[in-house]
Amino acid sequence: MQHGPVVPGEVDEAEAPAPASGAHAAPAADGAHGEHERQGARSGSCAAPRNPAEPGADAAPHGDGETHADPTPHRGSGDRVRTAAGQAYADAEREAVYRTIRERRDVRVGFRPDPVAHDLLTRVLEAAHQAPSVGHAKPWDFLVVDDRALRTRVHDLARAEREGHARSLPGTRAHAFSGLKVEAILEAPLNIAVTVDPTRGPQPSAGRDSRPMSAPYSAALAVENLWLAARAEGLGVGWVSFLDERDVARALDLPPHLDVVAYLCVGHVDEFPTEPELGLGGWAKGRPLSWAVHHDRYGRRGLPGREPTSLLEETIAANGALSARAVEEARDRQSRMSKPPGSLGVLEEVSVRLAGLSGECPPPIPEPAAVAVFAGDHGVHAQGVTPWPQEVTAQMVQTFLSGGAVVNSFAAQVGADVTVVDVGVVADLPPSAGLLPRKVARGTADPTQGPAMTRPQVLQALETGIEVARDMVAAGHRCLITGDMGIANTTPSAALVCAYTGASPEDATGVGTGADEAAHRHKVDVVRRALEANPVDASDPVGTLAALGGLEHAALAGFVLGGAATRVPVLLDGVIAGSAALAAAAISPESVSACFAGHRSSEPGHAVALDHLGLRPLVDLEMRLGEGSGALLALPMLQASARALRSVATFEDSGITAAQ
């Protein structure tokens, strides 16, 4: 079910209807009852929590869509500030509107059995019915569901959907999900199904014919109005998302031309949560406003009044060093834990770095974890550097999505999510659950003939990786794991290792998948020719990445930068991830503080990259598969290091005499 209250095309500016019987009309300043203004539609019926029928109108937009205020406002009836375009609310009324928006909650627990008074419910539905709609069609209907047997039928559908979703989740995510209450169909005193008729209204309808989704978008606005009015009245509303709308339509015996937009639980509640319940439960954090505001073109970000910046610049500015205080606290705790100092070896330093990254001692356990498998094709494939055909990239992506690859097996073992990101696959990939379509280009150019990517392409891929990282963290993940897929991608990896470390092609280039010694010599020569065709400028790490790397390398570099900016550990896989981390480190040196080497690949360039980054691998099993497989095997070690620092008792706690 879609929640996005976006209205394309032209919307009606309908007159506000008179208050329903029993609605509270606020008195005007002169003591007379206020009358509804007819200068434009209101965005909602709730100007103040106790007066949802308060008269007044939003400032009317001019033809350019902007609201223009009179530079010489004067006081009008009801102590409002009058402008040339309409009326603005007084401070207290305006704050009530914003408070209603700010304190709206998706309520799933705490419903009281008290019935909802008819006049109260009418006011809330009236507010919903005042939502804007394309062509003034008002394509929604509200089915109020009181019948217990009918609600039980819908509840059973939601329970089956929830159980199916829970079975699809990896272990740690499933555990977190099990603690969430996702619906209150039977607990709430009533349910409301909001439906939409996509055919309602004038035929043809302005704006709707070119945008068929405008009707359900409009209905989503009606849901939002209902939600806000209910909050102002002290009613809780919960949107039941674990329902197949087609099943609900059949359960409710709806006519076939109607679709279900939302199924809502409504009723009085004991209290409203201080924060969204998903956030309180640790499931998701939500995206801050600054991530969502763009100026003139997508990607120029910044809140109003601030100088727009790119996502890359913003991310670099957010990167910082480890917290010296948390590092010192972690080292002190390690020295007092009930074990011989240094007996946990590398894991002790890992726990100290985790503390420094989070700024907390002990640090959060890095779970749940998510793997992002960035996929792209490479122009260097034309040089014959691998015996594998290029179409295998798309074929392997489909294997990831169907759950049949090594990364899926290992991720299931350690309870990690797997997401595939198409940043540069040549083939068209059909929409699929678990696939993010972020194609920048259909593969790269051949770096032996010039730059593999243009600068705009590499910047777009970098910012794609940053956004994927930030969105995963906002969704509640506390550890990011790098994955990759791209036939021939070890060749650009070797070139990047040479460019960023100064290593020779012979030292950085491996045999690769299914190649013999002759093929290896040819591959070394290709790497050398790519470096000759693209002279390295040490002062321009982004240019180096564009010249020699792949789209998945750039996205992985952004993924590292994004993880570092959100202070979440990034567990690196093999040589592709290592070469991308070199790029990230060249762009923002402090990003290395978020990086942890999951394993050491048998590809020689990986050891060169790790030495340059100063990272020690947690696993060394001579693997070279990619996909994120080696990093996934190391995830339990990363988690164990944090868990030990958190839960192992100190000598003082245990009454153990420490060594002198």
PERAFEN-V874448 format. One record per backbone hydrogen bond with DSSP energy under -1.0 kcal/mol. CO is the residue of the C=O (numbers start at 1). NH is the residue of the N-H. E is the energy in kcal/mol with one decimal. If there is no record, write none. Layout:
co->CO nh->NH e->E
co->CO nh->NH e->E
This chain:
co->4 nh->6 e->-2.0
co->20 nh->23 e->-2.5
co->26 nh->34 e->-1.3
co->28 nh->31 e->-1.8
co->32 nh->28 e->-3.2
co->48 nh->51 e->-1.4
co->51 nh->54 e->-1.8
co->62 nh->65 e->-2.1
co->66 nh->62 e->-2.1
co->74 nh->82 e->-2.4
co->76 nh->79 e->-1.4
co->80 nh->76 e->-2.8
co->81 nh->88 e->-2.2
co->85 nh->60 e->-1.3
co->86 nh->83 e->-2.4
co->90 nh->94 e->-3.0
co->91 nh->95 e->-2.6
co->92 nh->96 e->-1.7
co->93 nh->97 e->-1.9
co->94 nh->98 e->-2.4
co->95 nh->99 e->-2.6
co->96 nh->100 e->-2.2
co->97 nh->101 e->-1.9
co->98 nh->102 e->-2.9
co->99 nh->103 e->-2.6
co->105 nh->107 e->-1.0
co->110 nh->270 e->-1.7
co->117 nh->121 e->-2.6
co->118 nh->122 e->-2.4
co->119 nh->123 e->-2.0
co->120 nh->124 e->-2.0
co->121 nh->125 e->-2.6
co->122 nh->126 e->-2.5
co->123 nh->127 e->-2.1
co->124 nh->128 e->-1.9
co->125 nh->129 e->-2.4
co->128 nh->131 e->-1.5
co->133 nh->12 e->-1.8
co->133 nh->136 e->-1.9
co->134 nh->137 e->-1.4
co->139 nh->197 e->-2.6
co->141 nh->195 e->-2.4
co->143 nh->193 e->-2.6
co->145 nh->191 e->-2.1
co->147 nh->151 e->-2.2
co->148 nh->152 e->-2.4
co->149 nh->153 e->-1.8
co->150 nh->154 e->-1.8
co->151 nh->155 e->-2.8
co->152 nh->156 e->-2.3
co->153 nh->157 e->-1.5
co->154 nh->158 e->-2.4
co->155 nh->159 e->-2.6
co->156 nh->160 e->-2.2
co->157 nh->161 e->-2.3
co->158 nh->162 e->-2.7
co->159 nh->163 e->-2.6
co->160 nh->164 e->-2.1
co->161 nh->165 e->-2.2
co->162 nh->166 e->-2.7
co->163 nh->167 e->-1.9
co->166 nh->169 e->-1.0
co->170 nh->174 e->-3.1
co->171 nh->175 e->-2.2
co->172 nh->176 e->-2.0
co->173 nh->177 e->-2.4
co->174 nh->178 e->-2.2
co->177 nh->180 e->-2.0
co->184 nh->188 e->-2.4
co->190 nh->266 e->-2.7
co->191 nh->145 e->-3.5
co->192 nh->264 e->-3.1
co->193 nh->143 e->-2.9
co->194 nh->261 e->-2.9
co->194 nh->262 e->-1.7
co->195 nh->141 e->-1.3
co->196 nh->259 e->-2.4
co->197 nh->200 e->-1.8
co->205 nh->209 e->-1.5
co->211 nh->214 e->-2.3
co->213 nh->217 e->-2.2
co->214 nh->218 e->-2.5
co->215 nh->219 e->-2.3
co->216 nh->220 e->-1.9
co->217 nh->221 e->-1.3
co->218 nh->222 e->-1.6
co->219 nh->223 e->-1.9
co->220 nh->224 e->-2.0
co->221 nh->225 e->-2.6
co->222 nh->226 e->-2.4
co->223 nh->227 e->-2.5
co->224 nh->228 e->-2.6
co->225 nh->229 e->-2.6
co->226 nh->230 e->-2.5
co->227 nh->231 e->-2.1
co->228 nh->232 e->-2.3
co->229 nh->233 e->-1.6
co->230 nh->235 e->-3.4
co->231 nh->234 e->-1.3
co->236 nh->267 e->-1.8
co->237 nh->107 e->-2.6
co->238 nh->265 e->-2.5
co->239 nh->241 e->-1.0
co->241 nh->243 e->-1.8
co->244 nh->248 e->-2.2
co->245 nh->249 e->-2.4
co->246 nh->250 e->-1.8
co->247 nh->251 e->-2.5
co->248 nh->252 e->-2.5
co->249 nh->254 e->-2.5
co->255 nh->258 e->-1.8
co->259 nh->196 e->-2.5
co->262 nh->194 e->-3.0
co->263 nh->240 e->-2.9
co->264 nh->192 e->-2.5
co->265 nh->238 e->-2.3
co->266 nh->190 e->-1.5
co->267 nh->236 e->-3.3
co->268 nh->112 e->-3.3
co->276 nh->280 e->-2.2
co->277 nh->281 e->-2.2
co->278 nh->283 e->-2.2
co->278 nh->284 e->-1.3
co->279 nh->282 e->-1.4
co->288 nh->291 e->-1.4
co->289 nh->292 e->-2.0
co->293 nh->302 e->-1.3
co->295 nh->297 e->-2.9
co->297 nh->300 e->-1.9
co->299 nh->301 e->-1.2
co->300 nh->295 e->-2.8
co->301 nh->309 e->-3.3
co->303 nh->306 e->-2.3
co->309 nh->301 e->-3.0
co->310 nh->314 e->-2.5
co->311 nh->315 e->-2.3
co->312 nh->316 e->-2.6
co->313 nh->317 e->-2.2
co->314 nh->318 e->-1.2
co->315 nh->319 e->-1.1
co->323 nh->327 e->-2.4
co->324 nh->328 e->-2.3
co->325 nh->329 e->-2.4
co->326 nh->330 e->-2.3
co->327 nh->331 e->-2.4
co->328 nh->332 e->-2.3
co->329 nh->333 e->-2.4
co->330 nh->334 e->-2.7
co->331 nh->335 e->-1.8
co->336 nh->651 e->-2.9
co->337 nh->339 e->-2.8
co->340 nh->343 e->-2.1
co->342 nh->345 e->-1.7
co->344 nh->347 e->-1.7
co->345 nh->348 e->-1.4
co->346 nh->350 e->-2.1
co->347 nh->351 e->-2.2
co->348 nh->352 e->-1.8
co->349 nh->353 e->-2.4
co->350 nh->354 e->-2.3
co->351 nh->355 e->-2.1
co->352 nh->356 e->-2.4
co->353 nh->357 e->-2.4
co->354 nh->358 e->-2.3
co->355 nh->359 e->-2.1
co->356 nh->323 e->-2.6
co->365 nh->367 e->-2.9
co->368 nh->478 e->-2.8
co->369 nh->417 e->-2.2
co->370 nh->481 e->-2.7
co->371 nh->419 e->-2.5
co->372 nh->483 e->-2.0
co->373 nh->421 e->-3.0
co->374 nh->485 e->-1.9
co->375 nh->423 e->-2.0
co->375 nh->424 e->-1.6
co->378 nh->381 e->-1.4
co->379 nh->382 e->-1.8
co->380 nh->383 e->-2.1
co->381 nh->384 e->-1.9
co->389 nh->392 e->-1.6
co->390 nh->393 e->-1.9
co->391 nh->395 e->-1.8
co->392 nh->396 e->-2.9
co->393 nh->397 e->-2.0
co->394 nh->398 e->-1.9
co->395 nh->399 e->-1.5
co->396 nh->400 e->-2.6
co->397 nh->401 e->-2.4
co->398 nh->402 e->-1.7
co->399 nh->404 e->-2.3
co->400 nh->403 e->-1.2
co->405 nh->409 e->-1.9
co->406 nh->410 e->-3.0
co->407 nh->411 e->-2.3
co->408 nh->412 e->-2.3
co->409 nh->413 e->-1.6
co->410 nh->414 e->-1.6
co->411 nh->415 e->-1.0
co->411 nh->416 e->-2.5
co->417 nh->371 e->-3.1
co->419 nh->373 e->-3.1
co->420 nh->436 e->-3.1
co->421 nh->375 e->-2.8
co->421 nh->423 e->-1.0
co->422 nh->438 e->-1.7
co->423 nh->440 e->-2.6
co->424 nh->377 e->-2.7
co->432 nh->435 e->-1.9
co->434 nh->420 e->-2.9
co->436 nh->422 e->-2.1
co->436 nh->438 e->-1.1
co->441 nh->443 e->-1.7
co->446 nh->449 e->-2.0
co->452 nh->445 e->-2.7
co->454 nh->458 e->-2.3
co->455 nh->459 e->-2.4
co->456 nh->460 e->-2.3
co->457 nh->461 e->-2.4
co->458 nh->462 e->-2.5
co->459 nh->463 e->-2.4
co->460 nh->464 e->-1.9
co->461 nh->465 e->-2.1
co->462 nh->466 e->-2.0
co->463 nh->467 e->-2.5
co->464 nh->468 e->-2.4
co->465 nh->469 e->-2.2
co->466 nh->470 e->-2.8
co->467 nh->471 e->-2.8
co->468 nh->472 e->-2.1
co->469 nh->473 e->-2.2
co->470 nh->474 e->-2.7
co->471 nh->475 e->-1.6
co->472 nh->477 e->-2.2
co->473 nh->476 e->-1.9
co->474 nh->285 e->-4.1
co->474 nh->286 e->-1.5
co->479 nh->370 e->-2.1
co->480 nh->571 e->-3.2
co->481 nh->372 e->-2.3
co->483 nh->374 e->-2.0
co->485 nh->376 e->-2.1
co->486 nh->489 e->-2.1
co->488 nh->491 e->-1.0
co->489 nh->493 e->-1.2
co->490 nh->494 e->-2.1
co->491 nh->495 e->-2.0
co->492 nh->496 e->-2.4
co->493 nh->497 e->-2.4
co->494 nh->498 e->-2.3
co->495 nh->499 e->-2.4
co->496 nh->500 e->-2.6
co->497 nh->501 e->-1.9
co->498 nh->502 e->-2.3
co->504 nh->508 e->-1.6
co->505 nh->509 e->-1.5
co->516 nh->520 e->-2.1
co->517 nh->521 e->-2.3
co->518 nh->522 e->-2.1
co->519 nh->523 e->-2.3
co->520 nh->524 e->-2.5
co->521 nh->525 e->-1.9
co->522 nh->526 e->-2.2
co->523 nh->527 e->-2.4
co->524 nh->528 e->-2.3
co->525 nh->529 e->-2.5
co->526 nh->530 e->-2.3
co->527 nh->531 e->-2.1
co->528 nh->532 e->-2.2
co->529 nh->533 e->-2.1
co->537 nh->540 e->-2.4
co->540 nh->544 e->-1.9
co->541 nh->545 e->-2.1
co->542 nh->546 e->-2.2
co->543 nh->547 e->-2.2
co->544 nh->548 e->-2.1
co->545 nh->549 e->-2.1
co->546 nh->453 e->-2.2
co->547 nh->452 e->-1.3
co->550 nh->554 e->-2.2
co->551 nh->555 e->-2.3
co->552 nh->556 e->-2.4
co->553 nh->557 e->-2.4
co->554 nh->558 e->-2.2
co->555 nh->559 e->-2.3
co->556 nh->560 e->-2.2
co->557 nh->561 e->-2.3
co->558 nh->562 e->-3.1
co->559 nh->563 e->-2.3
co->560 nh->564 e->-2.4
co->561 nh->565 e->-2.2
co->562 nh->566 e->-1.4
co->563 nh->568 e->-2.5
co->564 nh->567 e->-1.1
co->569 nh->480 e->-2.5
co->570 nh->596 e->-2.3
co->571 nh->482 e->-2.0
co->572 nh->598 e->-2.1
co->574 nh->578 e->-2.8
co->575 nh->579 e->-2.6
co->576 nh->580 e->-1.9
co->577 nh->581 e->-2.6
co->578 nh->582 e->-1.7
co->579 nh->583 e->-1.5
co->580 nh->584 e->-2.4
co->581 nh->585 e->-2.8
co->582 nh->586 e->-2.1
co->583 nh->587 e->-2.0
co->584 nh->588 e->-3.1
co->588 nh->591 e->-2.4
co->589 nh->592 e->-1.4
co->590 nh->593 e->-1.3
co->591 nh->594 e->-1.7
co->592 nh->595 e->-1.7
co->594 nh->570 e->-3.2
co->596 nh->572 e->-3.1
co->597 nh->618 e->-1.8
co->603 nh->606 e->-1.5
co->604 nh->608 e->-1.4
co->605 nh->609 e->-2.3
co->606 nh->610 e->-2.8
co->607 nh->611 e->-2.3
co->608 nh->612 e->-2.0
co->609 nh->613 e->-2.2
co->610 nh->614 e->-1.3
co->610 nh->615 e->-2.1
co->619 nh->600 e->-1.7
co->623 nh->602 e->-2.0
co->626 nh->629 e->-2.1
co->628 nh->632 e->-2.0
co->629 nh->633 e->-1.5
co->630 nh->634 e->-1.0
co->634 nh->638 e->-1.8
co->635 nh->639 e->-2.5
co->636 nh->640 e->-2.5
co->637 nh->641 e->-2.0
co->638 nh->642 e->-1.4
co->639 nh->643 e->-2.5
co->640 nh->644 e->-2.6
co->641 nh->645 e->-1.6
co->642 nh->646 e->-1.6
co->643 nh->647 e->-2.9
co->644 nh->648 e->-2.2
co->649 nh->338 e->-2.9
co->650 nh->654 e->-2.1
co->651 nh->655 e->-1.2
co->651 nh->656 e->-2.0
